[in-house]
């Protein structure tokens, strides 16, 4: 999944919006420990507000 500035891409399609909403529900249900494990395993990457990767 990636973020993009509104000026950089047209709107997403309805099916893409639904997929993103489903993914968000799953991810938002993760515990802090689960997120830490995903970051540690390289499956998730923590990024700062300006889009830079946060050093581990």
C-alpha positions in Angstrom: 0.0 0.0 0.0 1.2 3.5 -0.7 0.1 7.0 -0.1 0.1 9.7 -2.7 -0.6 13.4 -2.9 -4.0 14.2 -4.4 -2.3 16.2 -7.1 -0.2 13.2 -8.0 -2.9 10.8 -9.0 -6.6 10.7 -10.0 -9.2 9.4 -7.5 -9.1 5.7 -6.7 -11.7 3.4 -8.2 -14.6 2.2 -6.0 -13.2 -1.3 -5.9 -9.8 0.0 -4.7 -11.6 2.1 -2.0 -13.4 -1.0 -0.7 -10.1 -3.0 -0.6 -8.4 -0.2 1.3 -11.2 0.0 3.8 -11.0 -3.7 4.4 -7.2 -3.6 4.8 -7.6 -0.6 7.2 -10.1 -2.5 9.4 -7.6 -5.4 9.7 -4.6 -3.3 10.4 -6.3 -1.0 12.9 -7.3 -4.1 14.9 -3.6 -5.1 15.4 -2.1 -4.7 18.8 1.0 -2.7 19.4 2.9 -6.0 19.8 1.7 -7.3 16.5 2.7 -4.1 14.7 6.2 -4.2 16.4 6.6 -7.8 15.1 5.6 -6.9 11.6 8.0 -4.0 11.6 10.8 -6.2 13.0 10.2 -8.8 10.3 10.3 -6.3 7.6 6.7 -6.8 6.5 5.8 -3.3 7.7 7.9 -0.2 7.5 7.5 2.7 9.9 7.6 6.1 8.2 7.6 9.6 9.6 5.0 12.2 8.7 7.2 13.6 6.0 7.4 10.2 4.4 11.0 9.3 5.5 11.6 5.8 6.8 12.1 5.8 10.6 15.4 4.2 11.6 15.0 1.1 13.7 
